[in-house]
């Protein structure tokens, strides 16, 4: 049994990834990809047949909730990414 059921691991582009978000828009992909890449994560994106995208990072230990509430992510302006900014 998983301790945190929100932490999903899957495969995107034949690479094992921690799934960050599923079924998101291209605009959301742009925002998350730039943010996560700036913070040093390798981002993988896969387009689904319905036109939405799945986004993940190759760091299997990455957990979105821990990164946000642990205040691990920063913007390019060096501000801490809060849950409100993430949404």
N, C-alpha and C positions, 0 to 999 in steps of 0.2 A: 504494500500500500504506500502511495506517495505521501510525503509530508505536506507538500504544497501541490494541490491538484491543478493550480493555474499554470505551473511550469510544464510546458509541453516540449517534447523533443520530437523532431520529425526529419524528413529528408526533403531538401529543396535543391534542385539542379544536381542531384546525385551526391550531395554533401550533407552530412549529419549537422543539424542546426537546432538551436533553441528557437522555437517559434515565438516571435515577438507579437505579431498580429496577423489575423487571417481575414480574407475577403475585404480588403481595403481599397480605396480609390488611388488613382495615380498621383493625385495631389498629396495624399497622406504618405504614400511611398516616398515621394521627394523629401518631405519634411523629416520623416524618420530616418531615411538613409543618410541624409546630410548630418543629422544629429549623432547617429550612432557611429558613422565613419569618423567624424571629428573626435569622438571619444575613444577611438582606436579599435573598433570592432569591424570585422569583415562581414559585410552584409550580403545576403543572398535574397533574390526576389524571383518569384515565379508567377507568371500570368495564368489565370484560370480561364476556362472556356467562356464563362459568363462576363469576362471583361474586368474582373476584380483581381487583386493580387494577394499573395501570401508573402510575408517578409520574415526573415529569420537572421540570426547571427551564428557564425561558425563556432563561437565559444559555447560549448554545451552547458557550462555552468552559469551562463547569463540568465538572470531571472528579472523580468521587468519590474515586479513589485519590489524586490530587494534593491534594485538600482534606483528606483524613484524614492522610496521611503528611507533608504540608506544614504540618499543624497550623493550618489556616485557619479551621476551624469552632469556635465556642464555644457552651457551654450558657448558659442564662439566669443561672446562677450564675457565669458568666465562666470556667468551666473549659474547657480544651482538649478537644475531642471526639477520643477515641482510637478505633482500630479495634475494641477490645473494647467500648467504649460503643456504637458504631455497630451492632454485632451484637446 
